[in-house]
Amino acid sequence: MKDVLTIILGGGKGTRLYPLTKDRAKPACPFGGKYRLVDIPISNSINSGFRRIYVLTQFNSASLHLHIGRTYNFDPFSQDFCEILAAEQTFHHDDWYGGTADAVRKNLEHFKVQKPSHYIILSGDQLYRMDIKAYMQQHLDSGAQVTIAATPVTRGDADELGILRTDDKNNIDAFLEKPGPDKNIDEYKIPDNNLTERDRSAGREYLASMGIYIFDAAVMEKALENDSKDFGREIIPQAIGKMKVMSYFYRGYWEDIGTIRSFYEANLNLGAPIPKFNLYDQSNPLYTHRRDLPPTKINSSTLKNSIASEGSILTDAYISRSLIGIRTIIESGATLEEVYTMGADFYETESQKEANIKNHIPNYGIGEGSMIKGAIIDKNARIGKGCRIGVDKKDRNDGDFEGHMIREGIIIILKGAIIPDGTSI
């Protein structure tokens, strides 16, 4: 296993997560109050024993680089590492990554130095927990050259996913990219012997690629000897029928964080009595940057199905089905319902707060008596006293406004925005 390289794809522009991706890469988006999305694949790899990791980055990557550099520092006496490979100009190529396969191809010279036996390809922006060691063991035992992690889905979910056709021994013989709602794909149904009763009763009869792959090293290097840009659209379909390509069934929770709505719902669900993604799995911890913050202080507040991250101060607040990020200050009488507030990067000093008063600027956090419902509040936002956000106005058509945007019916207070006292949104 020590000769395996994990390659995490840092993603493109993340346009469907805009404005959260306005100043940061998609994998750098804050998740779960204290983490970043990229912490999930890195933690999966580390917990599975694969500790030689490259993260390929390209767009808006400064904060992602800073986070990874601060967080993943391995024992200097081991050969383990987590290193960033940013898009670069060389004598061989001078353009940006053109897709997932192109990103890997342009870094093969760095990978080959490590003399890997296998490559694990992971996405930097998916939500799941996987025992990648078991995945690798199946790959080795089966004699496959390529193994694709796949999960059973319903016909409705299959519309926008890559669907695999397998035989009863998990060999993949066909791949269909985003079939849409009208195409008849009955021939792609999972064979009966691979379909559990739980899958059948839930209507999960189709097998969707998760965009997670294991390649024999020589096989992947050979497969990239062309101009193909993407694994899912080109490399994998080209390999089927020419190589031994198999599926690995994953039946746990998996969410492709592709839209504002999916990002929002996945975060709020963390506070549910039985969340879909469990942050409290002691055997598979989720790693992130250590901040050494004080514990959260709660002054006579009510919290329901919510999570409050460390370093926060909540005073006489009512908080329901919400996620409170690090260093969040919520003043007396505030109400939050279905809100993800990402918190702040640092605390304000008393002198800074006095200057804020003189300049009629709210402090970081949520001001006294403000009511917020159905919103994402990005980092370092300042919401004044008596604001009403998402409470009075029923019209939530998408649009761009001063200090906030609306996407998929969710109000997003922009990073660093100043929302004056008494504002109604």
C-alpha positions as CSV (number, residue, x, y, z in Angstrom):
1,M,0.0,0.0,0.0
2,K,2.9,2.4,0.6
3,D,3.5,2.5,-3.2
4,V,0.1,4.0,-3.9
5,L,-0.4,7.6,-4.7
6,T,-3.6,9.5,-4.0
7,I,-4.5,12.3,-6.4
8,I,-7.2,14.8,-5.3
9,L,-8.6,16.9,-8.1
10,G,-9.1,20.5,-6.9
11,G,-11.9,21.3,-9.3
12,G,-12.6,24.1,-11.7
13,K,-14.3,27.5,-11.3
14,G,-17.2,26.1,-9.2
15,T,-19.7,28.4,-11.0
16,R,-22.7,26.6,-9.5
17,L,-21.5,27.4,-6.0
18,Y,-21.0,31.1,-6.8
19,P,-20.8,33.5,-4.8
20,L,-19.2,31.1,-2.3
21,T,-16.5,30.5,-4.9
22,K,-16.0,34.1,-5.7
23,D,-12.7,34.3,-3.7
24,R,-11.9,30.7,-3.1
25,A,-11.7,27.3,-4.8
26,K,-14.6,25.0,-4.5
27,P,-12.7,22.5,-2.2
28,A,-11.8,25.4,0.1
29,C,-15.4,26.3,0.8
30,P,-16.1,26.1,4.6
31,F,-18.0,23.0,5.6
32,G,-19.4,21.8,8.9
33,G,-18.6,25.0,10.8
34,K,-14.8,24.4,11.1
35,Y,-13.7,22.3,8.1
36,R,-13.1,22.8,4.4
37,L,-14.6,20.5,1.7
38,V,-11.1,19.3,0.8
39,D,-10.6,17.9,4.3
40,I,-13.1,15.1,3.4
41,P,-11.1,13.3,0.6
42,I,-7.8,13.9,2.4
43,S,-9.2,12.4,5.7
44,N,-10.6,9.4,3.8
45,S,-7.2,8.8,2.3
46,I,-5.3,9.2,5.6
47,N,-7.8,7.0,7.6
48,S,-7.5,4.3,4.9
49,G,-3.7,4.2,5.2
50,F,-2.8,6.1,2.0
51,R,-0.7,9.0,3.2
52,R,1.2,10.0,0.0
53,I,-1.2,12.6,-1.4
54,Y,-1.1,15.2,-4.1
55,V,-3.8,17.9,-4.5
56,L,-4.1,19.4,-8.0
57,T,-5.2,23.0,-7.9
58,Q,-5.8,25.7,-10.5
59,F,-8.6,28.3,-9.8
60,N,-8.8,30.8,-6.9
61,S,-6.4,28.5,-5.0
62,A,-4.7,30.8,-2.6
63,S,-6.8,30.0,0.5
64,L,-6.8,26.3,-0.4
65,H,-3.0,26.3,-0.6
66,L,-2.8,28.1,2.8
67,H,-5.2,25.6,4.4
68,I,-3.4,22.5,3.2
69,G,0.0,23.9,4.0
70,R,-1.0,24.7,7.6
71,T,-2.9,21.5,8.2
72,Y,-1.3,18.5,6.7
73,N,2.3,18.2,7.9
74,F,3.4,14.6,8.3
75,D,6.2,13.1,10.4
76,P,9.5,14.1,8.8
77,F,10.9,10.7,9.5
78,S,8.3,9.0,7.2
79,Q,7.9,9.2,3.5
80,D,4.3,10.5,3.9
81,F,3.2,13.8,2.4
82,C,0.3,16.0,1.3
83,E,1.6,18.3,-1.4
84,I,0.0,20.8,-3.7
85,L,0.6,20.8,-7.5
86,A,-0.7,24.0,-9.0
87,A,-1.2,24.5,-12.7
88,E,2.1,25.7,-14.1
89,Q,3.8,26.7,-17.3
90,T,6.7,24.5,-18.5
91,F,8.7,23.9,-21.7
92,H,6.2,21.1,-22.5
93,H,2.9,23.0,-21.9
94,D,1.9,26.6,-21.2
95,D,-1.9,26.4,-20.8
96,W,-4.2,25.7,-17.9
97,Y,-5.7,22.3,-17.0
98,G,-8.2,21.4,-19.6
99,G,-10.1,18.8,-17.5
100,T,-9.5,16.1,-14.9
101,A,-7.5,13.8,-17.2
102,D,-5.5,16.7,-18.5
103,A,-4.6,17.9,-15.0
104,V,-3.3,14.4,-14.1
105,R,-1.4,14.1,-17.5
106,K,0.4,17.4,-17.0
107,N,1.7,16.2,-13.6
108,L,2.8,12.7,-14.6
109,E,6.4,13.7,-14.5
110,H,6.0,14.5,-10.7
111,F,4.1,11.3,-10.0
112,K,6.5,8.9,-11.8
113,V,9.4,10.0,-9.6
114,Q,7.5,8.3,-6.7
115,K,7.4,5.0,-8.7
116,P,3.8,4.2,-7.7
117,S,2.1,0.9,-8.2
118,H,-1.4,2.4,-8.3
119,Y,-3.1,5.7,-8.5
120,I,-6.3,6.6,-6.5
121,I,-8.2,9.5,-8.1
122,L,-10.5,11.4,-5.7
123,S,-12.7,14.5,-6.1
124,G,-12.0,17.4,-3.9
125,D,-15.6,18.4,-3.4
126,Q,-17.7,15.4,-2.5
127,L,-19.3,14.4,0.8
128,Y,-18.8,10.8,1.8
129,R,-16.9,8.4,4.1
130,M,-15.2,5.4,2.4
131,D,-12.8,2.7,3.5
132,I,-10.5,3.1,0.5
133,K,-8.3,0.3,1.8
134,A,-11.2,-2.2,1.2
135,Y,-11.8,-0.6,-2.2
136,M,-8.1,-1.1,-3.1
137,Q,-8.2,-4.7,-1.8
138,Q,-11.1,-5.5,-4.1
139,H,-9.1,-4.0,-7.0
140,L,-6.1,-6.2,-6.2
141,D,-8.1,-9.4,-5.6
142,S,-10.2,-9.0,-8.8
143,G,-7.2,-8.5,-11.1
144,A,-8.9,-5.3,-12.5
145,Q,-6.8,-2.7,-14.3
146,V,-9.3,0.0,-13.5
147,T,-11.9,0.0,-10.7
148,I,-14.6,2.7,-10.5
149,A,-16.4,3.4,-7.2
150,A,-20.1,3.5,-7.9
151,T,-23.3,3.9,-5.9
152,P,-26.9,2.7,-6.6
153,V,-29.3,5.5,-7.5
154,T,-32.9,6.0,-8.6
155,R,-33.9,6.7,-12.2
156,G,-34.5,10.3,-11.3
157,D,-31.1,10.7,-9.8
158,A,-29.5,9.0,-12.9
159,D,-30.5,12.0,-15.2
160,E,-27.3,14.0,-14.4
161,L,-24.9,11.2,-13.6
162,G,-22.6,8.8,-15.4
163,I,-24.4,5.4,-15.4
164,L,-22.5,2.1,-15.6
165,R,-23.7,-1.2,-17.0
166,T,-22.2,-4.2,-15.2
167,D,-22.5,-7.9,-15.4
168,D,-23.2,-10.1,-12.3
169,K,-19.4,-10.2,-11.6
170,N,-19.1,-6.4,-11.5
171,N,-17.3,-6.1,-14.8
172,I,-18.3,-2.8,-16.6
173,D,-19.2,-3.2,-20.2
174,A,-20.9,0.2,-21.0
175,F,-21.0,3.7,-19.7
176,L,-23.7,6.3,-20.3
177,E,-23.0,10.0,-19.5
178,K,-26.0,12.0,-18.2
179,P,-28.9,10.1,-19.9
180,G,-31.5,12.8,-19.1
181,P,-35.1,12.0,-18.1
182,D,-36.5,10.7,-21.4
183,K,-34.0,8.0,-22.6
184,N,-34.9,4.4,-21.9
185,I,-32.0,3.0,-19.9
186,D,-33.5,-0.3,-18.6
187,E,-30.6,-2.2,-20.0
188,Y,-28.4,-0.4,-17.5
189,K,-30.2,-1.8,-14.4
190,I,-28.1,-3.5,-11.8
191,P,-28.1,-7.3,-12.1
192,D,-30.5,-8.9,-9.6
193,N,-27.7,-10.7,-7.7
194,N,-26.0,-7.3,-7.0
195,L,-29.2,-5.6,-6.0
196,T,-30.0,-5.6,-2.3
197,E,-33.5,-5.7,-1.0
198,R,-33.0,-2.2,0.4
199,D,-31.8,-0.9,-3.0
200,R,-34.8,-2.5,-4.7
201,S,-37.4,-1.1,-2.2
202,A,-35.9,2.4,-2.6
203,G,-35.9,2.2,-6.4
204,R,-32.1,2.4,-6.6
205,E,-31.7,0.2,-9.6
206,Y,-29.0,2.0,-11.5
207,L,-25.3,2.3,-10.8
208,A,-23.8,5.8,-10.9
209,S,-20.1,6.5,-11.2
210,M,-18.8,8.6,-8.2
211,G,-15.9,10.0,-10.2
212,I,-13.5,8.0,-7.9
213,Y,-11.1,5.6,-9.6
214,I,-8.2,3.2,-8.9
215,F,-5.8,2.6,-11.8
216,D,-2.8,0.3,-12.1
217,A,0.0,2.9,-12.5
218,A,1.2,1.6,-15.9
219,V,-2.4,1.4,-17.2
220,M,-3.2,5.0,-16.3
221,E,0.0,6.3,-17.7
222,K,-0.7,4.5,-21.0
223,A,-4.4,5.7,-21.0
224,L,-3.2,9.3,-20.8
225,E,-1.0,9.0,-23.9
226,N,-3.5,11.1,-25.9
227,D,-5.3,14.4,-25.9
228,S,-8.4,13.3,-23.9
229,K,-9.4,16.0,-21.4
230,D,-11.6,14.2,-18.9
231,F,-11.7,10.9,-17.1
232,G,-15.5,10.5,-17.0
233,R,-16.3,11.6,-20.5
234,E,-13.3,10.2,-22.4
235,I,-10.7,8.1,-20.5
236,I,-13.2,5.7,-18.8
237,P,-15.4,5.1,-22.0
238,Q,-12.2,4.5,-24.0
239,A,-10.9,1.9,-21.5
240,I,-14.2,-0.1,-21.4
241,G,-13.8,-3.1,-23.7
242,K,-10.1,-2.7,-24.0
243,M,-9.1,-3.1,-20.3
244,K,-10.5,-5.0,-17.4
245,V,-12.7,-2.3,-15.8
246,M,-14.7,-3.2,-12.8
247,S,-17.1,-1.5,-10.3
248,Y,-16.8,-1.2,-6.6
249,F,-20.2,-0.9,-4.9
250,Y,-20.5,1.9,-2.3
251,R,-23.8,2.0,-0.4
252,G,-23.1,4.7,2.1
253,Y,-24.0,8.3,2.1
254,W,-22.6,10.3,-0.9
255,E,-23.4,13.8,-2.0
256,D,-21.8,15.6,-4.9
257,I,-21.7,19.2,-3.6
258,G,-22.5,20.8,-6.9
259,T,-25.0,23.5,-6.2
260,I,-25.8,26.1,-3.5
261,R,-28.9,24.1,-2.5
262,S,-27.0,20.8,-2.0
263,F,-24.3,22.6,-0.1
264,Y,-26.8,24.3,2.1
265,E,-28.9,21.3,2.9
266,A,-25.8,19.0,3.5
267,N,-24.5,21.5,6.1
268,L,-27.8,22.0,7.9
269,N,-28.4,18.2,8.0
270,L,-25.2,17.9,10.2
271,G,-27.3,19.0,13.2
272,A,-30.1,16.5,12.7
273,P,-30.6,13.8,15.4
274,I,-29.3,11.2,12.9
275,P,-27.3,13.1,10.3
276,K,-26.6,11.6,6.9
277,F,-22.9,12.5,7.3
278,N,-21.6,11.7,10.8
279,L,-19.0,14.1,12.2
280,Y,-18.8,12.1,15.4
281,D,-17.2,8.9,14.0
282,Q,-14.2,8.4,16.3
283,S,-12.7,5.6,14.2
284,N,-12.7,7.9,11.1
285,P,-12.0,11.4,12.2
286,L,-12.3,14.4,9.9
287,Y,-9.0,16.3,10.0
288,T,-8.6,20.1,9.6
289,H,-6.5,23.0,10.6
290,R,-5.9,23.3,14.4
291,R,-6.8,26.7,15.7
292,D,-6.6,26.2,19.5
293,L,-9.8,28.3,20.0
294,P,-11.7,28.5,23.3
295,P,-14.9,26.5,23.7
296,T,-18.2,28.0,22.7
297,K,-19.9,30.1,25.4
298,I,-23.7,30.0,25.5
299,N,-25.4,32.7,27.6
300,S,-29.0,31.7,28.1
301,S,-29.7,30.6,24.6
302,T,-31.9,28.0,23.0
303,L,-30.5,25.7,20.3
304,K,-32.5,23.0,18.4
305,N,-30.9,20.5,16.0
306,S,-28.0,22.8,15.6
307,I,-24.2,22.8,15.8
308,A,-22.1,25.6,17.3
309,S,-18.4,25.6,16.4
310,E,-15.7,26.5,18.8
311,G,-14.8,30.0,19.7
312,S,-18.4,31.3,19.4
313,I,-20.3,33.4,21.9
314,L,-24.1,33.1,21.8
315,T,-26.2,35.4,24.0
316,D,-29.9,35.0,24.7
317,A,-30.4,33.7,21.1
318,Y,-32.9,31.3,19.6
319,I,-31.2,29.0,17.0
320,S,-33.0,26.2,15.2
321,R,-31.7,23.8,12.5
322,S,-28.6,26.0,12.0
323,L,-24.9,25.6,11.8
324,I,-22.7,28.2,13.6
325,G,-19.2,28.6,12.3
326,I,-16.0,29.4,14.2
327,R,-15.7,32.7,16.1
328,T,-19.4,33.6,15.5
329,I,-20.7,36.3,17.8
330,I,-24.5,36.3,18.2
331,E,-25.9,39.2,20.2
332,S,-28.9,39.3,22.5
333,G,-32.3,38.5,21.1
334,A,-31.2,37.3,17.7
335,T,-33.2,34.5,16.0
336,L,-31.7,32.1,13.4
337,E,-33.7,29.4,11.6
338,E,-32.1,27.2,8.9
339,V,-29.0,29.4,8.7
340,Y,-25.4,28.5,8.0
341,T,-23.2,31.2,9.3
342,M,-19.5,30.6,8.5
343,G,-18.1,32.8,11.3
344,A,-15.0,35.0,11.3
345,D,-11.3,34.7,10.7
346,F,-10.4,36.6,13.9
347,Y,-11.9,38.4,16.9
348,E,-12.2,42.2,16.9
349,T,-10.4,44.0,19.7
350,E,-12.2,46.5,22.0
351,S,-10.6,49.4,20.2
352,Q,-11.8,48.1,16.8
353,K,-15.3,47.8,18.2
354,E,-15.2,51.4,19.4
355,A,-14.1,52.5,16.0
356,N,-17.0,50.5,14.5
357,I,-19.4,52.5,16.7
358,K,-18.0,55.8,15.6
359,N,-18.2,54.8,11.9
360,H,-21.7,53.3,12.3
361,I,-20.4,49.9,11.2
362,P,-21.7,46.7,12.9
363,N,-19.3,44.3,14.6
364,Y,-18.6,40.9,13.1
365,G,-21.4,38.5,13.7
366,I,-25.2,38.9,14.2
367,G,-26.5,42.1,15.9
368,E,-29.1,42.4,18.7
369,G,-32.6,41.4,17.8
370,S,-31.9,40.4,14.2
371,M,-34.0,37.7,12.7
372,I,-32.6,35.5,9.9
373,K,-34.2,32.6,8.1
374,G,-33.1,30.4,5.1
375,A,-29.7,31.9,4.5
376,I,-25.9,31.4,4.2
377,I,-23.8,34.0,5.9
378,D,-20.3,33.9,4.5
379,K,-17.2,34.7,6.6
380,N,-16.5,38.0,8.2
381,A,-20.0,39.4,7.5
382,R,-21.3,42.2,9.7
383,I,-25.1,42.1,10.4
384,G,-26.4,45.0,12.4
385,K,-29.1,45.3,15.0
386,G,-32.8,44.6,14.2
387,C,-32.2,43.2,10.7
388,R,-34.8,41.0,9.1
389,I,-33.3,38.7,6.6
390,G,-35.5,36.1,4.8
391,V,-38.4,36.8,7.3
392,D,-40.8,39.2,5.6
393,K,-40.3,39.0,1.9
394,K,-41.7,36.0,0.2
395,D,-40.2,36.7,-3.2
396,R,-36.8,34.9,-3.5
397,N,-36.0,35.1,-7.2
398,D,-32.4,34.7,-8.0
399,G,-30.5,38.0,-8.2
400,D,-27.4,40.0,-7.3
401,F,-27.8,42.8,-4.8
402,E,-25.7,45.0,-2.6
403,G,-24.1,42.9,0.1
404,H,-26.1,39.8,-0.8
405,M,-27.2,37.4,-3.6
406,I,-30.1,35.0,-3.9
407,R,-29.5,31.5,-5.5
408,E,-32.0,28.7,-5.6
409,G,-34.2,30.5,-3.1
410,I,-31.4,30.9,-0.6
411,I,-30.2,34.3,0.6
412,I,-26.4,34.5,0.7
413,I,-24.8,37.3,2.7
414,L,-21.4,37.9,0.9
415,K,-18.0,37.5,2.5
416,G,-17.1,40.6,4.4
417,A,-20.5,42.2,3.7
418,I,-21.8,45.1,5.9
419,I,-25.6,44.9,6.5
420,P,-26.6,48.1,8.4
421,D,-28.9,48.2,11.4
422,G,-32.6,47.7,10.5
423,T,-32.0,46.3,7.0
424,S,-34.8,44.1,5.6
425,I,-33.9,41.5,2.9
